[in-house]
Amino acid sequence: MSFAAYRMMHLPTGIENCAAGFITHSAADFTPQVQTEDFDSDWPSAKPLGAVPNLVVSSANILEVYAVRFQQAAARDSKLQLEAKRGGVMSGISGASLELVCHYKLHGNVYSMKVLSAGGVDSGRKRDSIILAFEDAKFSVLEFDDSVHGLRTSSMHCFEGPDWLHLKRGKESFHRGPQVKVDPQGKCAGALVFEQQMIILKAAEASSALVGKHSAMNAGGAPSARIESSYIINLRDLNVKHVKDFTFVHGYIEPVMVILHERELTWAGRASWKHNTCMISAFSISTTLKQSPLIWSHSSYPHDAYKLLAVPSPIAGVLVLGANTIHYYSQSASCALALNNFALSADSTETSRASFSVELDAANATWLTNDVVMLSTKTGELLLLTLIHDGRIVQRLDLSKSRASVLASGITTLGTSLFFLGSRLGDSLLVQFTSGLGAPMFSSGVKDEVGDIENDAPSVKRLRMSSSDALQDMFNGEELSLYGTSPNNAHSAQRTFSFAVRDSLINIGPLKDFSYGLRINADPNATGVAKQSNYELVCCSGHGKNGALCVLQRSIRPEVITQESLPGCKGIWTVYHKSTRSNLNESSKVAYDDDEYHAYLVISLETRTMVLQTASNLEEVTENVDYHVQGTTLAVGNLFGRRRVIQVFGRGARILDGAFMTQELSFKASNLECGSGSDGVAVCSASIADPYVLLSMTDGSIQLLVGDSSTCTVSITTPAMFGSSKRLISSCTLYSDEGPEPWLRKTSTDAWLSTGTGEAIDGADGISHDQGDVYCVVSYEDGNLEIFDVPNFTCVFSVDKFVSGRRYLVDTLTQQDPSLGSCLKSSGEVSGHGKKEDIQKIKVVELAMQRWAGQHSRPFLFGILSDGTILCYHAYIFEGSENYSPSSINPSSSSGTSRLRNLRFVRIPLENYAREEVSSVKLSQRINIFKNVGGLQGVFLAGSRPAWLMMFRERIRMHHQLCDGPIAAFAVLHNVNCNHGFIYITMQGALKICHLPSLLSYDNYWPVQKIFDYAPKLAESWKGQKLLSRAEFHMGAYISKFLRLQLLLNSTYRTGTDKTNCFALLFGTLDGGVGYIAPLDELTFRRLQSLQKKLVDAIPHVAGLNPKSFRLYRSNGKAHRPGPDNIVDGELLFHYEMLSLEEQVEIAHQIGTTRPQIMSNLNDLTISNSFL
C-alpha cells in the first residue's frame, strides 16, 4: 500500500468572482480629501470621491478583501506609491492602489459571491456582508469584525444531506453550481440551487434582537447586514422551468425577483422555427408571508438570452442580454437593439441596429452610471451601452466601442470613479474612469479599431514620465467617445469617458503546459538545496493577447556585480555621512533621501574590523579612520539625521563624524548603575533608533544611550525599572514610529482625545515630551513581551506568553473581547496541558518591529524563537467599548503616558516557510530591515535558509534565496556602481555585491517574469518585458504538445553558426503527425527564404493549391496586422531536390548563391534534427 501527501505550492491567482461592498467601513464613514499636486490654474478641480467600497475577490478556494487607497500626489515615500501613479493624473487623483485587508484559504471552492447591502433608513451607517455559495447547496454569510481585523461567519445555511434529497428531484449532477443574487434594498437574497429550487435568505431588520446583539459585540464599528432566516421556493410551483438567470430589480417597495427562463426548449435543428423561447417573469417576494405572487411577465425573447441586468434607479427596469440582441423591458416601456445579422435579416427595419457587429455571449457587465453600462465581451472588448431616456422612459439603446482589455471573468464598479476587471486568463485590472459632456468632435460613427485600455509603455517607463508626459499620453491613448442625447436638450451632446489603469493583480493562469529546466545563470558547482535553485519553471499561461510565457522561480538568484573572498565575517553595515555645516538647520529626525549614497562599509571579522569607503568604488580606509578596528564590531548606524555614526563594540562605543571620532564611551563596571561590580560585563547586542541606542549586556541588564542633537553627543543611562527588576531578558529592540503621523499614538485613547495625533503630551515633570516616536520592545525568558515608551520606559503594552505564537496579541491590562476569548483560551489550554519542559526551553532570541513608508501602513512585529520558528504579526487598531474601562488604566503609570489600549496584533502566516534548524553558529543579526532595495521594502532573513520578506499592499511576500547556501550577514548598499543594491556574506566567506533581478515581479506567491520573446536589445520589447510576435505560420493542424530537444550539430553547421548549444521544438498534432521547428542563423534563413519564394512558382501546384497561401496566418475574420515572416516552410524547400539539375542551378543563380551551398544547408537541417 502506498501513501502520499498533497499541498498547493503556489495558490491560485485567476480571479473567478469579484464584488464591491462596504465591508470594513460604512458609506457614512469619513473619507479624507485627496491632496493633489500643484498644477496649473486651468486644471479642473478634483471632484469629491465619496466613500469608496472594498473589493472582494475569490480565486478557487482563496478569498481576499482589499481596500482602495488613493495616494497623495505629493507623496514620494517609496516606489510603491509611485507605481500607483501609472496612468497619469485624472480628476485630481494621481494614483490609486489595492491594499490587502484579509486573506483566507477556504475548504471549498467559491461558486458564487455577492455582497448583501444593509437596508433601512440608516443603511449608510451600516456595513455590508459577503454571501458565499459552495457546492452543492451551502451558503455562508461573512461580516467584518474589527476586534480581530478579519471576517467572521454570521450565519450558515446548508440544504444538503438526507433531509434535503427531495430538492434534487432524483438528479445527481447539475450543469452549474449554486448562484446567488441580492436585493438592491438589502431586504433579502436569492440563491438558485439544483436548477429548480430558489432559496430566499431573509435579511434581519435593524430593530431585531439579532442585530442589537451583534452591535454590542462589534463595539467600535458599524453593524453589518445579517441574514435572519431562510426558506425554499419550488419554482415548478410557480410554473417556471429551465431557469437561465435571475435578478432583483429596482423601484419597488418589496423585493421583486425577475427570472429569465424557457417554457419549452429548442435545439439546433429547430432554431429557425422555434427561436423566441425565452421569457421573463417578475415575482414579488414577501419574506414575511413567504409568498411569491406573479406581478408581470413578458415573452418572445430569443433562445440565446442568458443574462439579466437590473437597471438602477430612477430609470429601473431590466436588461436582457443575448448573444445577438439586447432587450430593455419595464412596465412602462420596452426596446431592443440588434447586434449582428443573426438577430435580424439584412433588410429588416423592425428593431434598431448597432453601428457595428458584435456577439455578446459570455459577456460580463457593470454600471458606470445609472444610464451607462459597461460590457466586457468574450474577446476582451469593452463596450458602452447607453440608455437614451426621457425621465424614466427609455426610448432606445445605443452601443459604442470603447477600449480593449483582458478577457474578464467578472467586472464590478467601485464607487463613482473606479471599476475592477477580474480575469482568469490575464492580470486583473483596477481602472479609474471619468465622464463629462462636451461638443461632439465627430459627426457620426464609431471607429472599428479600439485601443487597449492598458498603455503600451511598461510600468518602468510610466514611472519616469513627467506629469506633462503622463497627461499627454492619457489624452492621446485613453480617451473614448460615447454619443447620446440629453433628455432636456434637443442638440446632440458628446459624452466622453477617460480611462486610466491604476493597479493590477498578477495572474499566471491558466497553466496549459509547463517545463522544468536550468536557469540561464545556473551554478554548475552548486550542491544540495543550492543546486535546486538552479532550476526554473516555464509555463504557458493566459489566452490570446493575454497569453505569455511565465518564468517562475521559487528562489531568488541575485544579479552579482562583484564578489570577493572574505572568511571569518561576523557582520556588515553601511552608513551615511552628512556634513555638519550643510545640516545645521535640520532637525534631529532622519529625513530619508533615497538618492544619497552610503559613505562607509563596516565589516566585522573574528578579530578585527574593516572599514571601506563606498562613495564610488570600494576602497579600504581602515588605517585612515578613527573606528575601533582592533576587535569585532556589534552594531553600526547613523545618529542625528545622518550627521554622526555610532559604532558599538564589546567594551564601548564611538561617535564619529565621517572618519574622525568625536566621542568615545567605555562600558565598565563603574559606569553601570546596575551595581554588578564586575569588569567582565560587555555588550552582547545593540539596537539603534535615532537618537537612541539600546544595549543588551552580558549580565542581562539593559543600557540606553541617549543622544543630544544640539551637541551631537550621547550619554549613558540605565532604565530604572530594568535596574530593579530581576526578570531575565531574552531579546530587545527599538522601534521608531516614523512618519508625519506616528501610528502608535492613534492606539492611545487618552492621547487621541486630549491632544490629537501628532501633538506633544505633557509628562508628570511638566516638560513637554514628544511621546510615541521611539519604543522599546522587550521579551523575557518566561515568554512574555512588553513595549515601553522611550526614554521614560513606562510600560504601554504587555502580552503574556508571546512565545506561544497566539493568533491575536492583546494588552493584558485591557478587558478581553468576548470574540477573542475562545482564541486566547485555547492557546492557553494548549500551553498548559502540553509538555511544559519543552515549552519552557523555547524563548525569543531576536525581535524587530518596523513600519514602512505609506500613508496607510501599519507596523509589523517579527520574532525568532530558539527552535527556529519565525513569528510575524501585523498591528491594527480596535477601539472597543471595553478599552475605555477605568480598570484598563495602568495604576503604576504616573508619568502621564497612557497605555496603548487600542493596539492589537494579528498573526500573519508565512507561505512556503520551512522552519530553520538551530545552528551552532551564532549570527550577529538575522532580521535585516531594508527600505529601498531595487525600489522594494521589507525584511531579509539571514541564516541557513535565507529569505526575503517583501511588503506589498500591506502583505508579506516570502521568497527564499538558496543559491549561495547559508548567509552570515546582509546590508543595503547604494553607491555609483551599485544603485539601490545590497551586499551579503555567505558562511563560506564569499562577499557579494548584487542587484535584485529587475524583470521579475515579486508581488506574487513566487517571483514571476512574463515574457513572450526575450529580445532585450530591441526597442519595441522594452527590455524584454513586452510581448513580441516573432513569427506567424499556419501549421494546418492542432498542436497538442511541444518538446524541447537539443540539435545534433555536424561540423559544417557548427562552423557556420559558431553555436554548439542549440535546441529545436518537437511537436505532435491531433492528426497523428510529428514535426519540428529548428533555429537557423540569419544568413542561412535569408538564403532559404529566397529559395522558398522561387519554389512557389517553380513546382507544380497539385489540385491548384498555392503553397504560400497555405502557410499564411489565419485571423478568423478579425482585423489583424501582419506579423514578421521568420519561418521557412521545410516541406516546400525539400522540393528543390526533386527538380532537374539545370533547374536547380538556374534557381540558385537567380537568388545569388550556388547549388552546393543550398544542398549543404538542406542536408545540415536534416542531420541536425535526427533526434531519435
N, C-alpha and C positions, 0 to 999 in steps of 0.2 A: 504494500500500500504506500502511495506517495503523498507527500504533504507539500503545501505551498503557502506563501504569504502574498498579499496584494496591498499595494499602496500607490496613490497618484503622486508622481514626482513633480509634475507641472499641472497645476489646476486649470480648469477650462477658462478660456478668455473670450470665446464667442458669446455675445450678448443675445439672448433669446427674448427676454421681456424687459421692458422699461416703463416706468410710470413716474409721474411728478406728484408731490404732495407735501403738505406742511407736517413733516414727521417730527423733527427736532424742535420746532418752534411753531408758533401760530402766525396767522396772517396779520394779526394786530401787533405783533412784537415790533419793537423799534428797529428800524433799518438805518444804519449810518449813511450819510450822504457820501457819494463818491467824490473824492478830490481829484481834480483833473490838472493837467499841466497848463502852463500859461501860454495859450495860443493867441493868435492874432484876434483883434476885436471882432472881426467879421465872422469868426467861427460860431456856429449856433450853440446856444446854451444847452446844457445837458438836461434831458427830460427826467423827471423823477422815476426811479426804478420801481419803487414799492417793495413789498416783501417778495422775495424770490423763494419758491418752494424747493424742497430737497429732490434729488434724483435717486430713484430706487431701481436697481438693475439686477437681473438674475442670469447666471450662466450655468446651465445644467443644475447642479446642486449648490451653487455658490450664490449667496445673497449679499449685496452690498448697498449701503446707503451713503450718498455723497451730499455734501453741502456746496453750493456755488459761492465762490469768493470773487469779489471784484477788487483787483489790485489798485492801489493808489498810483496815479500817473507819475508822481514824483519819486516813488519808491525805487531804489536801486540796491536793495539789500543783497540780492543773490540772483543767480541765473534763473532760478525757478520762477521768480517774478517776471523776469524779462521774457522768459519763454511764453508766459501767458499773454504777452502783448502781441502775439502774432495776429496779423490781420489789421494792424493799424489802429487808428482811433475812430470810434463810431459812437455818436450820441454822447460825447463827452467821456466815454469809457475807453481806457487804454488797454484793458485786458480782463479776462475772467478765466477762472480755473476751477477744477473739481477737487474738493478736499474730502478724503475718506472719513466718514463718521464711525461706521462699524462694518464689520466683515464677518460672515458666518458660513461655515460648511454644513449644509443640511444633510440629513439622512434620507434624502429623496429628491428627485428632480422636480423643479417647479414647472408645471404645465401652463399655468395662467396666473397672472398677478394684476391686481387692481388696487387703487387707493380709495378708501372709504372716507369721504369728506364729512366733516362734522356739520350737522344740520341745526336748525333753530335760529332764533333771533341773534344770539351771541355766537354764531358759528365762527366769526373771525377771531374769537378769543380761544377757540379750541384747536386741538391738533387733529391731524388725520391719522388713520390707521391703515395697515397693509393687510390685504387679504390674499393669501396664497392658496392655490389649488394643487393637489397632488393626486397621482393615480391611485386608485380608481375614482374614489369619491371622498377624499379627505380635504378639509379646509382648516386653515389656521389663520387667526386674526392676531396681528402683532402691533404693538404700540411702543413708543419710545419712553424709556424710564430714565429720568435724569439722575436718579440715585446710583445707577450702575452704568450710566452713559452708554446704553445699548438698548436692544429690543427685548421685550418680554411678551409672552403669549397671554393675551387677554381672554381668548376663548378658542375652543377646538370643536369641530363638527365633522363627524365621521358617519358615512352611510354605506359601510361595508360590513361584511360578516353574515352569519346565518340569518340575522333578523332583517336584513335588507336584500336578500336574494331575489325577492319578488320584483324589485326595481329593474332588474336586468331583463325580465320577461323571457328567460330562457337563453339569452345570448351570453357568450363567454368572452367575446372580443368586440371591440368597437374601433372605428377608424380614427377617432380622435379622443383626446382626453377631456377632462372637465374644463369648462370655460366660465369665467366669472365676469360679470358686468355690475356696475354700481349706479345707483340713482344719483343724479346730479345734486339733489337736495339733501343727500345723506340719510334718507329715511330707511333705506333697505339696500340689499344687494341680491342679485340673482346668479345662480350657478346652474349651468346645464350639465347634467351627468347622464350617462347611459343613453344618450341621444334623445330620450323622450321624457326625462324627469327633470323638473325645474325646482331647485332648492331656493327658497326665499329666506334670506338671512335678515331678520328684523333688527334695526339699529335701536339702541337704548336711547330713551329720551333724556333730556337734560335734568328733568325733575325726578328721575328714577333713583331708587336707592343704590343701584349698581354703580351709576356714575358718581353719586355722592361719596360712596366708599372709596372709589378709585381716586377721587380728588384728594381725599385725606392721605392716601398712600403716596400720592405723587406730589407732595407739597413742594412748592418752589417752582413748579412747572404747570403749564396749562393742561386741563383734562383732555383726553383723547376720545375720539369716536369709538363706540363699542357695539358689539353685537349682543342683543339681549336673548333672542330665541331664533328658532328656525322651524320651518315646516315645508312639506313637499306638495308640489302641484303636478299631477299627472297630465301631461299635455294632450294625451289622447282624449281625456275627458273634455278638453276644450276644442276638440276636432282639429288639432294641429299635429301634423306628421312631417317627417323629413325636414327637420329644422336645420337651416344653414347658418343663421346668425340671429342675434337679438341685441337690443339695447334699450336703455331708458331715455326718454325724451324730456325736453324742457317745456315749460309753460303750463304745467298742470299743478293743482294743489296736491293731489295724491300722486304717488308714483305711477307712471304709465309705462308699461313694457311693450315694445314693438318687436314682433317676431317675424323674421323672414323665413318662409317655409314653402314647400311644394306639396300640393294636394295629390298630384299624380306625377310620377317620374316619367321622364322621357329618356331617349337613348339616341345614339349617333344616327341610326337608320331612320328615325322618325323626327329628327330635329327640325327639318323643314316643314313638317306638317303639324307637329306639336312642339311649338317653340316657346310660347309665353306660358310657362307652367308655374312660375313663382308668384307669390302674393305676400303682402304684409298685413298683419293683424295686430291691433293695439288693445291691450288689456289693462284695465285699471286694477292696481294691486292694493287691496285693503288688508294691511297686515294685522289689523285688529280683528276683523271678522273672518280673515283667511278666505276671502272671496276674490275672484278674478273675472269680473264681467267684461265682455267684449264691448268696446265703445265705438270702434270703427275698423274698417278693413279696406284694402284695395288690391286688386288682382291684375293679371295680364303683365307681369314683369318677365323679362327673358329668363330662360333656364340657367344662364351663366351668371345671374346675380348671386353674389356671395357675401357682401358686407353691408352693414348698416352704419350710418354716421348720424348721430343726433346733432341737429343744428342748434347752436347756443341761442340763448335769449338775447334780444327780444324777438328775433325772427321765428325761432322754433321750427318744428317740423323734422323731417328725416330725409337723409340722402341714401339712395340705394345704388351701390356700386356694382357694376357688372363688367365683364371682360370687354364689352364693346359699347356700353352705354352707361350714362349716369342719369338717374332719375331723382327728382325732388318731389316730395309729397307732404302736404299738410292739409288740414280740414278746410282751409280757405283757398289754396292754390296748389297747382302741380305743373311741372315742366320737365323736359328731358333734353339730353344732349347726346347726339350720336358721335362716336369716337372714330369710326372707320367704316369701310364699305360693308363689313359683315353685319352692321347694325341696320343699315338701310340700303336700298338699291341706289344706283348712281343718280337716277332721275327723280327720286322721291323728295318731296318738299314738306312732308308731314312734320318732321322733327328737325330742329336746328342742328347744324353740324359744327364740329370743331374745325378750326382753321388748319389742322394738321392731323395726321393719322397716328393713333397710338392704341395700345392694348393695355388694359388696366387689371388684368387678372393678377392675383398675388400682390396687390398694392397695399401700402400702409399709409395712414393719413393722420393729420393732426390739424387743429385750428390755430392759425396765426392771429386772426381777429375774429369777430363774431360773424363776418361775412366772407372770409377768405380761408380756404382750407388748402394745406399743402399735401400733395400726393407724392409718394415715393414709389416708382414703378419697379418692375422686376428687372429692368435694365439699368437701374441706378439713376434715371432721370428724375428731377424734382419738378413737378407741375403745380401750378397755382390755379385753383378753381374759385372763381368769384361768383357770389350770388347777387345778381343785379336785382335790387329790390326797391320798392316804394313803401316805406313804413314796414309792415310785417308781411307784405305781399311780394313774393318772389316772382319776378317777371321772366327771367331767363338765366341761363348758366353760361359762363364764359370761362374757357380753359386756355391757359397760355403756358409756354415753357419758361423755365427759369434757369436752373443750373443742373449740372450733373454731379452725382456724388456716389457714395458707397451703396452697395445693394443692401437695403435696410431690412432688418427683421422686426423692427419696431421704431416708432417715432413718437415723441411726446414734447409738448410745449412747456417751458419753464418760465412762468411769469409772463410778462408782456414783451420781452425782448430777446428771449433765448429759446432754442429748441435743441433737442438731442436726437441724433440719428444712431440707433443701436444696430449693430450688424454682426452676423455670424460669419460673413465672408470677407471682412476687411476691418480696418480700425474704425471704432465708433467715434463720432464727432460731436462736439459741443459747438453750436453755431449761434452767433448773435445776428439779429436782423433788425432792421428799422424800416419804416414806411413813411411815405408822405405824398402829398398831392402837388401837381405842377402842370404846366402847359405841355401838351404832347409834343414829343420830338419827331415822331414819325406819324404819317397819316394813317397807316393801317398795316396789318400783317405782323407776324411774329417770325423771328429767324428760326430756321430749321436746325441750325447748328448751335448748340449751347456749350458754354464753357464749364469747366469743372469748378465746383464750389471751393475746392482746395487750391490754393495758389501753387503754380508750378515750381516756384522757388522753394527750396528746402528751408527748414526752420533755422538753420545756421545763418543763411543769408538774411532771413527776415529779422533775425536778432540785430544784425548790423545795419539795418536800414535806418535812415533818419526819419523824423516824423513826416517830412515832406514827401520822401520816397514812399513811405507806407500809405499816405493818403492818396498819392497819385496811383499807386498800384491798386488800391481799393476801388478808386473811381474807374480805372480802366478795366479791371478784370472781375469785379464782383458787384456789378450793377445789373439789374434786370428791370424790364418794364412790364407793367400789367395795366391793361386798358379797361376802364369801366365807366359807368355813367353815374354822376351824382344824382341822388333822388330829388334834390331840390334845385338842380341847375340843369338847364337844357343843353348847355355847352359840354363838349367832351373834355374830360379831365384825365390826366395820366397819373396812375398810382405807381410809384417807384418803390421797389424793395431793394435794400442793400444787405449783403451778407458778409460776415467775417467769421472764419473758423477760429475759435478761441482755444480749444483744448481737444485732446484726443486720447482714447484709451486703446492701448496696443492689443491686437488680436493676432494670434498665429494660426488660427483655424480657418477652414477645416483642413486637417492634415491628411492629404490624399496619398502621400508617399514620403518616405524619408530614408536617408542613408547615413551610415556611420563611418567616419574616416578621420585621417590625421589632419591637424591644422597645418596651415602654411608655415607657421613659425614653431613647429613642434621641436622638442628637445630630444634627440635620439639617445642621449645618455641618461634620461630620467628613469627612475625606478620607483616601484611602489605606487603610492597614491599620486605622486607627481607624474608618473607615466600615464595615468588615466586622464590627466588634464591635457594631454596632447591631442585628444580626440574631440570632435565636434559633431553635431547632428545637423544635417542639411535637409530641410523639409520643403516639400511642395505644398504651399498653402494658398488660401484665398481663391478667388474666382474672377475670370475675365480681367478687366483692367485693375482690379484689386488683388490679382494674383502676384505672388512673389516667391522667391527662394528665401526661406528663413534659416539663417545660420544660428543655431542655439549652442551656447556654451555654458555648462554648469559652473565652470571655474574660470575666473578672470585671469588672463595672461597679459601682464602689463607690457607696454612698448618700452624696451630698455634703451636708454640714451647712452649710458656708460656704466661700467662696473669695475670694481677693484676688489682685491683680496685683503681683508682686514679681520683676522681672527681675534677672538677674545673680547668682542664688543659686548657691553652691558646696556648701553642706551645711547640714543641720539636725539638732539634737539636743534631746532632752528629758531633764531631770534631776530628781531628787528632792531634798528637803531635810528632814532631821530635826533637831529641836532637840537640842543637846548635853546640856542638863540632863536631858532625858527619856530619854536613852540612855546614861548614864554606865556602867551595869552591863552593857551589851550587849557581846558580843564583836565583833571587827573583821570577822567574816564577815557577808556580806549576808544578811539574812533577808527574802526577797522577800514582800511583802504586796501582794496584788492589789488591795486596797481603797485603798491610798494613792495620792493624786493627785500628778501631776507639779507641780513648783513653777515651773520656768522652761523656756522655749523659746529656744534659741540658734540664730540664723540667720547663717550666714557669707555675706557678699556679696563682690563683687570687690575692694572697697577698704576695707570696714568690717565690723563685726559688730553685729547687732541682738540685744537681749535682751528677751523678753516674759515677763510673769508669767502663769501658766496655771492658777492655783488655781480661779478661776471663769471670768471672761472673759479673752480675750487682750488684755493691756494692756502697751504698750511701756514699759519701765523702763530703757532704755539709759543715760540720763543719771543714773540714781539708783543704779547698781550699780558695783562695782569690777572688772567684767570688762574684759578687753582689747578695746576697741571700735574702736581706730584702725586695725586691719588685719584680715586674714582669720583665721579660726579653722580649725584642722586636726582637732581632736577635743575632745569634752566628755563627761565621765562622772562617776559617783559613786565616792567612796572612803570607807573606814572605816565601812561599814554605813550609807551614805547620809547620814552626818553632814557630809561635805565634798564639794565639787565641784571637779574639776580641769579647767582649760581649757588646752589646748595650742595654741600658735601658732608661727609660724616661728622666732622667736628666743628663745622662753622658754615658761614655763608659770606659771599662777597657781592657788593653792589658796584656795577661797572657802568661807566659812560663810554660806550664804544669799547676801545681796547684798554682804557685806563680805569683803575679801581678808585672809587670814591669813598667806600666804607667797607669795613670788614667786621664781621661778627664771629665770636668764638663761643661755642656751646660747651661750657664747662660746668662743673658741679656748683661753683659759686654763683653762676648766672641763673641757675634753675631754682625756681621758687618751690618746687615740689619737695625740696629737702631730702633728696635721696642721698646726698653726700658721697656719691660715687663718681670718680673720674672716668668710669667706663661708659657713662651714658652718652649715646650718639644718636644721630638721626637715622631712621630706617626708611622713611618715605616723606614726601613733601607734595603739597598741592598749592598751586598759585592761582589767585584770582585778584587782579589789581584792585586795591593796593594792599592786599593781604597775602600772607604766605602761611600755610598751616603745616606744622611739623609734627610728625609722629615719632616719638623717641623709642629707643630700645627697651626702656623700662616700663612702657605702656602709657607714659604721660603724653600730653599734648602741649605744644608751644605755638604761639601765634606771633608772627612778625607783622607789625602794623606800620604802614608806610605813611610818610608825611609828604604830600605833593608839593608843598611850598619849598621844602629844603631837599627833597628827593633823598631822604634818609628813612631808615626803618628802625624800629625799637622792638625789643623782645618783651612779651607779656605772657603770663600763664593764666588761662581761664580759671576763675575761682572755683567753679563747680567741678572741673576736672581735677583740680589740685586736691580737693577734699574728698572726691569720690573714689571708692575702691573698686568700681566696676572696670573690668578689663575691656579694652577697646581692640577690636579685631581689624577695623578699617575705618578710614575717614577721608573726606574730600571737601573741597569748597565749591560752591555753586554761585556763579554770578548771574543775577537775573537782569540781563541786559535788555536794551530797547527803550524806546520813548515811553512805553507804559510797562513798568515792571509787572510781570504776570502774577507773581505770588501775592502781591498786595491785594489783588482782587479777591483772594480767598480769605482775607481777614475782614470779618464783618465790621468790627469797630473802626478800622482804618477806612473802610469804604464809606461808612455812614457819616463819620465825623469830619474827615479831612478830604476825602476824594482821592481817586487814584492819581499817583504822581506827586503828591504833596508830602512835605516833611511832617513827621509826627513828633510832638514834644515828648521827651522822656521824663522820667521822675526827677532827674537832676536839673530840669529846666532848660537844658541845652537842646537845640533842635538837631535831631539826628535823622539822616536820610535812611530810614529803616527799609529793610527788604531788598536791598540791592545785592548783598552777599550773604550767603547762608552756609552753615557748616552741617554736613550730613555725616552722622556717626553711626556705626554698627558695633554692637558689643559681642563679647564671647558667648553670651547667653542667647543670641539670635535676635535681639530687639534692635530697633532702629529709631533714631531721633534726629530731628532737624532743629538747629539752633540759629538764632539771629546773631549776626556778627556786626560789631565787636562785643555786644553785651553778653552774648552766649546765654540768652534766655530761650528755653525750650518752647518752640512754637508748634511742633508736630512730633508725635511719637507713635510707634507701631510695635505691637508685641509680636514676636515670632516672625519677623521678616524673613528669616532664613527658611521658613516652611513653604514659601512661594505661594501664598494665598492669591486668589483671583483678584481680590479688592483689598486696598490698604486704606484704612480709616483711622483718624486720630482717636487714640484710646480714651481721651477725655471728652469726646463727643458722644452724645447719646446715639446708640446704634440704630440705623434704619431697619424697620421690620423686614424690608425686602432683602437686606443683606444678612439678616440673622442666620438663615439656613446655610449660606455660603461660608460665613465665618465659623459657625458652629461645626460644620462638617470638617473644616480644616483642623479645628482644634481637636475634634474627636480622633481624627486620623493620627495626629501627632501624639495624642495622649495614649492611645492604645497601640501605637507602633513600637518598634524596637527603640527604646529610649537610648540605649547605649550607642546606636548608630546615629541617631539624630543629634545627640549631644556632641558628637565629633565634628559635625558639619558647622562651618562658620563662614562668614563673608570675608573674603580675602582682598577684594577690591571693589570700590564704589566709584560711580561717576553720575553726574546729573548735568543735563545740558538742555538748553532751549535754543534752537537755531533761528535764523532770521526769518521774519514773516509776520505780517500783521496779526494773523490768527493762530500762530504757532503756540504750542503748549510744551512744557518741559517733559523730557524723558528721564527715567531713573534706571540705571543699569547696575547690576550687582553680579559678581562672580563668586560662586561658592567654592569651598575647599574640595568638593568632589567633582569639579569641572562644570557644574550646571551654571547657565547664564540666565539671570532674571532680567526681564525688560518690562518696565511699567511706563504707562502714559498718564500724565496728570490731567485731571478735569475738575470742574467746579460744580458742586451741588449745594445750593442754598436751601436746604430743608428747614422746616419749622423747628425741628429739634435742635438745630445748630444754634438757635438763639436762646436756648435754655440757660438760666443762670448757673446751673450745675455744670455746664460745659466750660466755664471760665476757669482758667488755671489759678488757684488761690495763691500760688507762690509767685505769680507774676507781679512784681512790684515796680518794674521799670516802665510800665505803661505800654509795653509791647503786647498786643493781643495775639492769641493763637490763631493759626491758620485753620479755623474750624470748618471752612467750606472746601478745604483741599482734600481730594481723594485721588487714588491711583487705581488704574485697571491694568491687569497683566496682559501683555501682548505676546502671542505665540510667535516663535521664530521658525519659519518654514525651512524644512530640509536641514535642520540643525542637528549635528551629531555632537554629543557631549564629549568634551576633550578629557582625555585621561590625565590624571595629576602627574605633572612632570617633576622630576627631581631637580631640574634646572630652574632656579628662581629668577623670574623675569622682573625687571625693574618696574615695568608698566605694561599691562596687556591692553587696557582700554585707551585708545588714542583718538581723540576727537579732532575732526577736520571740518573746516568751514568752506573751503573752496579748493577742491582737487578736480581740475577739469570742469569747473562750474558746478560740482556736486558737493553735498554736505552730508555728514553722518559720522560713523564711528568705524575705526579699523581695529579689529581684534588680532593681536599678535599671539603667538603660541604655536603648538604643534599642528593645528588646523586653522590657519589664518583665514579671516573672513572680513568682508566689507558689509557694514550695516548702513545702507544708504537711505536717506529720508526723502520720500516723495509723497506729496498730498497728505502729509501728517501720518504716513505709514512707513514702516520699516521694511525695506527690501534687503534680504540677506544673500550675498553672493560670496562664495568661497574663492580663495586664491591658493591653490595647492601646487602650482607649478614649481615652486622653489623649496617645498618642504617647510619645516618649522621656521618661523621668523622671530628673531630676538627683539628687534626694535624697529620703530617706524616714526617718521616725521614728515611734515609737509615742507616742500621746497619750492620757492618761487624766485627765479632769477632770470637773467637774459637768456640762458641756454635751456632752461627748464621752466617753461611758463606754466604756473599752477600745477606743478607735478608733485612728486613725493620721492622719498628716499627710505630704503629699508635695508636691514642687515639680517642675513639668514644665520641659522645656528652653525652652519659650516664656515661662517666668516666671510661671505660674499656680500659686499656693499654694492647696491644697485640704485641708480637714479633713473626714474621711469616716468612715463605718462600713462594715464588710462586710455585705452582704445577709444577714440572719439566717434567711431562709426557705430558703436554698439549702443543700444537703448537699454538702460538699466532699470527703468520703471516697469519691470515685468518679473515673473517668478524666476526666470533665467535670463541672463543677458542675451539679447537677440539683435541680429542685424538683418534687415530685409533688403535683399538685392535681387536683381534680375540678371544683370551682366556687370561684372566688375571691370570697369574701364575708367579708373580714376583720372587718367590724363585727358579724357575727352571733356570739353567744356559743358556739353549738354548733359553729362551724367552727374554733375555736381559732386565730384569726388567719389563716385560710385554709389551715391545714395538714391539716385533717380532711376526708375525702371526704364531700360532701353531695349528696344526690339533690335536684335542682331541679324535676324533673317526671317523670311517668310517663304514657306514652301508647303505645297499640298502633297501629302503622303498618299492619299487615296484610300486610307484605311484608318480605323480607330486603334491607336496605340495604347496598349494596356500596361506596359512596363518598360522602363529604361534600365539598363545595366551598364555601369562604367567599367571598361576593361582597358588594360594597357596595350598600346600598339607594339607590334613586333617590327622594329625598325631595322632595315638592312643597311648596308654600308652606303649605298647611293642616296637613300632617303636621309640618312643621318648627316651626310656631307652637305646636302642641300639645305638643311634646316638648322643644323647645329643644336638640335634638341634631342635629348635621349629619354625624356620623361613625358611622353605624350599619351593621351587617353582618348579612346573612342567610346561612343554610346551605342550599345547593342540594344535593340528594341524588338518587341514582339507585338503582333497585331491580333485583333479579334478574328481576322480572316485566316489565321494559321500561318502567317508569314513572319520571317525573321530578317531584320535588316540592321544597318548601322549608319551612324553619322560620324565621320572621321575628320579630324582637323587637317587643314592644308596651309602651307606657308603662302604668303601673298603672291609671290612670283608664279608658283605653280597654279594657284587659283586663277590668276588673270589669264594664264595660257589656256587652261581647260575651259574657262568661261568663254573665251573667244572661239575655241573649238566647238563648244556647245551651240553657239549661235550659228555657225556654219552648218552643223549637222542637222539643224532643224529643216533646212532646205535640201540637204544632200541625201537624206534617207527617205525611203518610201513611207507614206502615211497609211497604215493599214486601216481600212474602213473609214478613211478620211479624217482621222483624229489627229489633231495637231499636238505634238509633244510639249510645246511651250505653253499652250493654254491649259493643258492637263495639270501642270505644276503651279499655276497661278493661285495665289491665296484666295480662299473663299470667304467673303464677308457676310454671307447670309442676308443679303439685301440691305445691310446697314451702310451708312456713309463711312468710307474707310480711306485713309491716306496711305498710299503705297509705302511699304517699308523697304529696308535695304535688301538687295539681292546678293546674298552672301553664301548661297548653297548651289552647287552644281549638281546636275542630275546624272548620277553614275550609270543609270540604265540607258540613257541616251548616249553617253560618252563611249561606252564599250561597243556601240555600233560602228565605231571607227575601224575596229579590227576587221569587220566584215566587208569593208569597202575594198575595191581593187587597189593594187599598188599605185597605179597612176593617180587615182582619186585621192589616196592618202597623201601623196607627195604634193599634189596641187593644193589641197586644203591647208596643209602645213605651210606651204609657201605663202598662201593668202593671209594667214594670221601672223607671219613673220617668224616662224620657227622651223624646225626640221622634223621629219618623220621619226627618226630615232629618239628625239627628245620627248615627243608625245608618247611613244610606246614605252619609254622608260618611266614616265610619270604614271601611266596606267598600270604598269607592272608593279611599281612601288606601292600603289594604292591597293592592289590585290594581295601582295605579300604581307603588308603591314597589318591587314585585317584578318589574317589567318589565326583566329582566336582558338579554335577547337581542333 
